[in-house]
Amino acid sequence: MNAVIHVNSKDNLVTCLRPIKKGEKIEFEGKTYIASSDIPKFHKMAVEDIPKGGYCYKYGQIIGEALEDLHPGDYVHVHNLASTRGRGDLKA
């Protein structure tokens, strides 16, 4: 079973299909990533460098902006990703 799913070539995030342990090597699409922390099942991991304020893509869609610099293998969730979807509080 694959550890992650990468749906679209635009995606800089993948979804973990099982829990990933800190330091675990994840290999897919000819590359190897090392998890920088524990990542729960169905949560996201960065597979590219994403600068603070940069867009985070999942399933070919922008799902949010990075709240800090993200690096391949980083756990991505509400602590370091601000959702850009359905944010009525951001309307001018």
C-alpha distances in whole Angstrom, upper triangle without the diagonal:
4,6,9,10,14,16,19,21,23,20,21,19,15,13,11,9,9,13,13,16,19,19,15,15,12,12,11,14,16,17,16,17,18,18,21,21,19,17,16,13,14,17,17,17,20,19,23,26,27,31,32,33,31,29,25,23,20,20,23,25,27,26,28,30,29,32,31,30,26,24,21,19,21,20,22,23,27,28,28,28,30,29,32,31,33,35,39,40,40,42,45
4,6,7,10,13,16,17,20,17,17,15,11,11,9,7,9,12,12,15,17,17,14,12,9,9,8,11,13,13,13,13,15,15,19,19,17,15,15,12,12,14,14,14,16,15,19,22,24,27,29,30,27,25,22,20,17,17,20,22,24,23,25,27,26,28,28,27,23,21,18,16,18,17,19,21,24,26,25,25,27,27,29,28,31,33,36,38,37,39,43
4,7,10,13,16,18,19,16,16,13,10,9,6,5,6,8,8,11,14,14,11,10,7,8,9,12,14,13,12,11,12,12,15,15,13,11,11,9,10,11,11,11,14,13,17,20,21,25,26,28,25,24,20,19,16,17,19,21,22,21,23,24,23,25,25,24,20,18,15,13,15,14,16,18,21,22,22,22,25,24,27,26,29,31,35,35,35,37,41
4,7,10,13,14,16,12,13,10,6,5,4,5,8,10,9,13,15,15,13,12,8,9,8,11,13,12,12,11,13,12,15,15,14,11,12,9,9,10,9,9,11,11,14,18,19,22,24,25,22,20,16,15,12,13,16,17,19,18,20,21,20,23,23,22,18,16,13,12,13,13,14,16,19,21,20,19,22,21,23,23,26,28,31,32,32,34,37
4,6,10,12,13,10,12,9,6,5,7,7,10,13,13,17,18,19,16,15,11,11,9,10,14,14,14,13,16,15,18,18,17,14,14,12,10,11,10,10,12,11,15,18,19,22,24,24,21,19,15,13,10,10,13,15,17,16,19,20,20,23,23,22,19,18,15,14,15,15,15,16,20,22,20,19,22,20,22,21,24,26,30,31,30,33,36
4,6,8,10,7,9,7,5,7,9,11,14,16,15,19,20,20,18,16,12,12,9,9,13,12,14,13,16,16,19,19,19,16,16,14,12,13,10,10,11,9,12,16,16,20,22,22,19,16,13,11,8,8,10,12,14,15,17,19,19,22,22,21,17,16,14,14,15,15,14,17,20,22,20,18,21,20,20,20,24,25,29,30,29,31,34
4,7,9,7,10,9,8,9,12,13,16,19,19,22,23,24,21,20,16,15,12,12,15,16,17,17,20,19,22,23,22,19,19,17,14,14,13,13,13,12,15,18,18,22,23,23,20,17,14,10,8,5,7,10,13,14,17,19,20,23,24,23,20,19,17,17,18,18,17,18,21,23,22,19,21,19,20,19,22,24,28,30,28,30,33
4,5,5,9,10,9,12,15,16,20,22,21,24,25,25,23,21,18,17,14,12,16,16,18,18,21,21,23,24,24,21,21,20,17,17,14,14,14,12,13,17,16,20,22,21,18,15,12,9,7,6,5,9,12,13,16,18,19,23,23,22,19,19,17,18,19,19,17,19,22,24,22,19,21,19,19,19,22,24,27,29,27,29,31
4,5,8,10,11,14,17,18,22,23,22,25,25,25,23,21,18,16,13,11,14,14,17,17,20,21,23,24,25,22,23,22,19,19,16,15,13,11,12,15,15,19,21,20,17,14,13,10,10,9,7,11,13,15,17,18,19,23,23,21,18,17,15,17,19,19,18,21,23,25,22,20,22,21,20,21,24,26,29,30,28,30,32
4,6,9,11,14,17,19,22,24,23,25,25,25,24,22,19,18,16,14,17,16,18,18,21,21,22,24,24,22,23,22,19,18,15,14,12,11,11,13,13,16,18,17,13,11,10,7,8,8,5,8,9,12,14,15,16,20,20,18,16,16,15,17,18,18,16,19,21,23,20,17,19,18,17,18,21,23,26,27,25,26,28
4,5,7,10,14,16,19,20,19,22,22,22,21,19,16,16,14,13,16,15,16,15,18,17,19,20,21,18,19,18,15,14,11,11,9,8,9,12,11,15,17,16,13,10,8,5,5,6,6,8,9,10,12,13,14,17,18,16,14,14,12,14,14,15,13,15,18,19,17,15,16,15,16,16,20,21,25,26,24,26,28
4,7,10,13,16,19,19,18,20,19,20,19,17,15,15,13,13,15,13,14,13,15,15,16,18,19,16,18,18,16,14,10,9,6,5,5,8,8,11,14,14,11,9,6,5,7,10,9,10,10,11,11,12,11,15,15,13,10,10,9,11,11,12,11,13,16,17,14,13,15,15,16,17,21,22,25,26,24,26,28
4,7,10,13,15,16,14,17,17,18,17,16,13,14,13,13,16,14,14,12,14,13,14,15,16,13,14,14,12,10,6,5,5,6,8,10,10,13,15,15,12,10,7,6,6,9,10,11,10,10,11,12,11,15,15,14,10,10,9,9,10,9,8,11,14,15,13,11,14,14,15,16,20,21,24,25,24,26,29
4,6,9,12,13,12,15,16,17,15,14,11,12,11,12,15,13,13,11,13,12,14,15,15,11,12,11,9,8,6,5,7,7,10,13,13,17,18,19,16,14,10,9,7,9,11,12,13,12,14,15,15,18,18,17,13,13,10,10,11,10,9,12,15,17,15,14,17,16,18,18,21,23,26,27,26,29,32
4,6,9,10,11,14,16,17,15,15,12,13,12,14,17,16,15,13,15,13,15,15,13,10,10,8,6,6,5,6,9,10,14,16,16,20,20,21,19,16,12,11,8,10,13,14,14,13,15,17,16,19,19,19,15,15,13,12,12,10,10,11,14,16,16,14,17,16,18,18,21,22,26,27,27,29,32
4,6,7,7,11,13,15,12,13,10,12,12,15,17,16,14,12,13,11,14,13,11,8,7,6,5,6,6,7,10,12,15,18,18,21,22,23,21,19,16,15,12,13,16,17,18,16,18,19,18,21,21,20,17,16,13,11,12,10,11,12,16,17,17,16,19,19,21,21,24,25,29,30,29,32,35
4,7,9,12,15,17,14,14,12,13,13,16,18,17,16,15,16,14,17,16,13,10,9,6,5,8,9,11,14,15,19,21,22,25,26,27,25,22,19,17,14,15,18,19,20,19,21,23,22,24,24,24,20,20,17,15,15,13,14,15,18,20,20,20,22,21,24,23,26,27,31,32,32,34,38
4,6,10,13,15,12,13,11,14,14,18,20,19,17,15,15,13,16,14,11,9,7,4,7,9,11,12,15,16,20,23,23,26,27,28,26,25,21,20,17,18,21,22,23,21,23,24,23,25,25,25,21,20,18,15,15,13,15,16,19,20,21,21,24,23,26,25,28,29,33,33,34,36,40
4,7,10,12,10,12,12,15,16,20,21,19,17,15,13,11,13,11,7,6,5,4,8,9,11,11,15,16,20,22,23,25,26,27,26,25,21,21,18,20,23,24,24,21,22,24,22,23,23,23,20,19,17,13,14,11,14,14,17,18,19,20,23,23,26,26,28,29,32,33,33,36,39
4,7,9,7,9,9,12,14,18,19,16,14,11,10,7,10,8,6,5,6,7,10,10,10,10,13,14,17,19,20,23,24,26,24,23,20,20,18,20,23,24,24,22,22,23,21,22,21,21,17,16,14,10,11,10,13,14,18,18,18,19,22,23,26,26,29,30,33,33,33,36,39
4,6,5,9,10,14,16,20,20,18,15,12,9,7,9,7,4,6,9,10,13,12,13,12,15,16,19,20,22,24,25,27,26,25,22,23,21,24,26,27,26,24,24,25,22,23,22,21,18,16,15,11,11,11,14,16,19,18,19,20,24,25,28,29,31,32,35,35,35,38,41
4,6,9,11,14,17,21,21,18,14,11,8,5,5,4,5,8,11,13,16,14,14,12,14,15,18,18,20,22,22,25,24,24,21,23,22,24,26,27,26,24,24,24,21,21,19,19,16,14,13,9,10,10,13,15,18,17,17,19,23,25,28,29,32,32,35,35,34,38,40
4,6,9,13,16,19,18,15,12,9,6,5,6,7,8,11,14,16,18,16,16,13,14,15,17,18,20,22,23,26,25,25,23,24,23,25,27,28,27,26,26,25,22,23,21,19,16,14,12,9,11,12,16,18,21,20,19,22,25,27,30,31,34,34,38,37,37,40,42
4,6,10,13,17,16,14,10,8,6,6,8,9,9,10,13,14,16,15,15,12,14,14,17,19,21,23,25,27,26,26,22,23,22,24,26,27,27,26,26,26,23,24,22,21,18,15,13,9,12,12,16,18,22,21,21,22,26,27,30,31,34,34,38,38,37,40,43
4,6,10,13,13,10,6,6,5,7,10,11,12,12,15,16,17,16,15,12,13,12,15,17,20,23,25,27,25,25,22,22,21,23,24,26,26,25,26,26,23,25,23,21,17,15,11,9,12,14,17,20,23,23,22,23,27,28,30,31,34,35,39,39,38,41,43
4,7,10,10,8,6,5,6,8,11,13,12,12,14,14,15,14,13,10,12,10,14,16,19,22,24,26,24,23,20,19,18,19,21,23,24,23,24,24,22,24,23,21,17,14,11,9,12,13,15,18,22,22,21,22,25,26,28,29,32,33,37,37,36,39,41
4,7,7,6,4,6,9,11,14,16,16,15,17,17,17,17,15,13,13,11,14,17,20,23,25,27,25,24,21,20,18,19,21,23,24,24,25,25,24,26,25,22,19,16,12,11,15,16,18,21,25,25,24,24,27,27,29,30,33,34,38,39,38,40,43
4,5,6,7,8,12,13,17,18,18,17,18,17,17,17,15,13,13,10,13,17,19,23,25,27,24,22,19,18,16,17,18,21,22,22,24,24,23,26,25,23,19,17,13,12,16,17,18,21,25,26,24,24,27,26,28,28,32,33,37,38,36,39,41
4,6,9,11,14,16,19,21,22,20,21,20,19,19,17,15,14,11,13,17,19,23,26,27,23,22,19,17,16,16,17,20,22,22,24,25,24,27,26,23,20,17,14,15,18,19,20,23,27,27,25,25,28,27,28,29,32,34,37,38,37,39,41
4,7,10,14,16,19,22,22,21,23,22,22,22,19,17,16,12,14,17,20,24,27,28,25,24,22,20,19,20,20,23,24,25,27,27,25,28,27,24,21,18,14,15,18,20,22,25,29,29,27,27,30,30,31,32,35,36,40,41,39,41,44
4,7,10,13,16,18,19,19,21,21,20,20,17,14,13,9,11,14,17,21,24,25,22,22,19,19,18,19,20,22,23,24,24,24,23,25,24,21,17,14,11,11,15,17,19,22,26,26,24,24,27,28,29,30,34,34,38,39,37,39,42
4,7,10,13,15,16,16,19,19,19,18,16,13,12,9,12,14,17,21,23,25,23,22,20,19,19,21,21,24,24,24,25,24,22,25,23,20,16,13,10,9,13,15,18,21,25,24,22,23,27,27,29,30,34,34,38,38,37,40,42
4,6,9,12,13,13,16,17,17,16,13,10,9,7,10,12,15,18,20,23,20,20,18,18,17,19,20,22,22,22,22,21,19,21,19,17,13,10,6,6,9,12,14,18,21,21,19,20,23,24,26,28,31,32,35,35,34,37,39
4,6,9,11,11,15,16,17,15,13,10,10,10,12,13,16,19,21,23,21,22,19,20,19,22,23,24,24,23,23,22,19,21,19,17,13,10,8,5,8,11,14,17,21,20,18,20,24,25,27,29,32,32,36,36,35,38,40
4,5,7,8,11,13,14,12,11,8,9,10,13,14,16,18,19,22,20,20,18,19,18,21,22,23,22,21,21,20,18,19,17,15,12,10,8,4,6,7,11,14,17,16,15,17,21,22,25,26,29,30,33,33,32,35,38
4,7,9,13,15,16,14,12,9,10,12,13,13,15,17,17,20,20,20,18,19,19,23,24,24,23,21,20,20,16,17,15,13,11,9,8,6,5,7,11,13,16,15,14,16,20,22,25,26,29,29,33,32,31,34,37
4,6,10,13,15,12,12,10,12,14,16,16,17,19,19,21,21,21,19,20,20,23,25,25,23,21,20,20,17,17,16,15,13,12,11,8,7,6,10,12,15,13,13,16,19,21,24,26,28,28,32,31,31,34,37
4,7,10,12,10,11,10,13,15,18,19,19,21,21,24,23,23,20,21,20,22,25,25,24,21,21,21,19,19,18,18,15,15,14,10,9,7,11,12,15,14,15,17,20,21,25,26,28,28,32,31,31,35,37
4,7,9,6,7,8,11,13,16,18,18,20,20,22,21,20,17,18,16,19,21,21,21,18,18,19,17,18,17,18,14,14,13,10,9,6,9,9,13,13,13,15,18,19,22,23,25,25,29,29,29,32,35
4,6,6,8,10,14,16,19,21,21,23,23,24,23,22,18,19,17,19,22,22,21,19,19,20,19,20,20,21,17,18,16,13,12,9,10,10,13,14,15,16,19,19,22,22,24,25,28,29,29,32,35
4,6,9,11,14,16,20,22,22,25,25,25,24,22,19,18,16,17,20,21,21,18,20,22,21,22,22,23,19,19,17,14,14,11,12,12,15,17,17,17,20,20,23,22,24,25,29,29,30,33,36
4,7,10,13,15,18,21,20,23,23,23,22,20,16,15,12,13,17,17,18,15,17,19,19,20,21,22,18,19,17,15,14,11,11,11,14,16,16,16,18,17,20,19,21,23,26,27,27,30,33
4,7,10,13,16,18,17,20,20,20,19,17,14,13,11,13,16,16,16,13,14,16,15,17,18,18,15,16,14,12,11,8,7,7,10,12,13,12,15,14,17,17,20,21,24,25,25,28,31
4,7,10,12,14,13,16,17,17,16,14,10,10,9,12,14,14,14,11,12,14,13,15,15,15,12,12,11,10,8,6,5,7,10,12,11,10,13,13,16,16,19,20,24,24,24,27,30
4,6,9,11,11,15,16,17,15,14,11,11,10,13,15,15,15,13,14,14,12,15,14,13,10,9,7,6,5,5,5,9,12,13,11,11,15,15,18,19,22,23,26,27,26,29,31
4,6,7,8,11,13,14,12,12,9,10,10,13,14,15,14,13,13,12,10,13,12,11,7,6,5,5,5,7,7,10,13,14,11,11,14,15,17,19,22,23,26,26,25,28,30
4,7,9,13,15,16,14,13,10,10,11,13,14,15,15,15,15,15,13,16,15,13,9,7,4,6,8,10,10,14,17,17,15,15,18,18,20,21,25,25,29,29,28,30,33
4,6,10,13,14,11,11,10,10,12,15,14,15,14,15,15,14,12,15,13,11,8,6,5,8,9,12,12,15,18,18,15,14,17,18,19,21,25,25,29,29,27,29,31
4,6,10,12,9,11,10,12,14,18,17,17,15,16,15,13,10,13,11,7,6,4,6,9,9,12,12,15,18,17,13,14,16,18,19,22,25,25,28,28,26,28,30
4,7,8,6,7,7,10,13,16,15,15,13,13,11,9,7,10,8,6,5,6,9,11,10,12,11,14,15,15,11,11,13,15,16,18,22,21,25,24,22,24,26
4,6,5,8,10,13,16,19,18,17,14,15,12,9,7,9,7,4,6,8,11,14,13,15,13,15,16,15,11,11,13,15,16,19,23,21,24,23,21,24,25
4,5,9,10,14,17,21,20,18,15,14,11,8,5,5,4,4,7,11,14,16,13,15,12,14,14,13,9,9,11,13,14,18,21,19,22,20,18,21,22
4,7,9,13,16,19,18,16,12,12,9,5,5,6,7,8,10,13,16,18,16,16,14,14,14,14,10,9,9,11,11,15,18,16,19,18,15,18,19
4,7,10,13,16,15,13,10,11,8,5,6,8,9,8,9,12,14,17,15,16,13,14,15,15,11,10,10,12,11,15,18,17,20,20,17,19,21
4,6,10,13,11,9,6,8,6,5,6,10,11,11,11,13,14,17,15,15,12,13,14,15,12,9,10,10,9,12,15,15,18,19,16,18,20
4,7,10,10,8,6,6,5,6,7,10,12,11,10,12,12,14,12,12,9,11,12,14,11,8,9,9,10,12,15,16,19,20,18,20,22
4,7,6,5,5,6,8,9,10,14,15,15,13,14,14,15,14,14,11,13,14,17,14,11,12,11,11,12,16,17,20,21,19,21,24
4,5,5,7,6,9,12,13,16,18,17,15,16,14,15,15,14,11,12,14,17,15,12,14,12,12,12,16,17,21,22,21,23,26
4,6,8,9,12,15,17,20,21,21,18,19,17,18,18,17,15,16,18,21,19,16,17,15,15,14,17,19,22,24,23,24,28
4,7,9,12,14,16,20,21,20,18,19,18,19,19,19,16,17,19,22,20,17,17,15,14,14,17,19,22,24,22,24,26
4,6,9,12,14,18,20,19,18,19,19,20,19,18,15,16,17,20,18,14,14,12,11,10,13,15,19,20,19,20,23
4,6,8,11,14,16,17,15,17,18,19,18,17,14,14,15,17,15,11,11,9,8,8,12,13,16,18,16,17,20
4,7,10,13,15,16,15,17,17,18,16,15,11,11,11,14,12,9,8,6,6,6,10,11,15,16,15,17,20
4,7,9,12,13,13,16,17,18,15,14,10,10,10,12,10,6,5,4,5,7,11,10,14,14,13,15,18
4,6,9,10,10,14,16,17,15,14,11,11,10,11,8,6,5,7,7,10,13,12,16,15,13,16,18
4,5,7,7,11,13,14,12,12,9,10,10,10,6,5,6,9,10,14,17,15,19,18,16,19,21
4,7,9,12,15,16,13,13,10,10,9,8,5,5,6,10,12,15,18,16,19,17,15,19,21
4,6,10,13,14,11,12,10,12,11,9,6,8,10,13,15,18,21,19,22,21,19,22,24
4,7,10,12,10,12,11,13,14,12,9,10,13,16,17,20,23,22,25,24,22,25,26
4,7,9,6,9,8,11,13,12,8,10,13,15,17,20,23,22,26,25,23,26,28
4,6,6,9,10,13,16,15,12,13,16,18,20,22,26,25,29,28,26,30,31
4,6,9,10,14,17,16,14,15,18,20,21,23,27,27,30,30,29,31,34
4,7,9,13,16,15,13,15,18,20,22,24,27,27,31,31,29,33,35
4,6,10,13,12,10,12,15,17,20,22,25,24,28,27,26,30,32
4,7,10,9,9,10,14,15,18,20,23,22,26,26,25,28,31
4,7,8,6,7,10,11,14,16,19,19,22,22,21,25,27
4,6,6,6,9,10,13,14,16,16,20,19,19,23,26
4,6,5,6,8,12,13,15,14,17,16,17,20,23
4,6,8,11,14,16,18,17,20,18,18,22,25
4,7,10,13,15,18,16,20,18,18,21,24
4,6,9,12,14,13,17,16,15,18,21
4,6,9,11,10,13,12,11,15,17
4,6,8,7,11,11,11,13,17
4,7,6,10,10,9,11,14
4,6,9,11,10,12,15
4,6,9,9,10,14
4,5,6,7,11
4,5,6,9
4,6,9
4,6
4
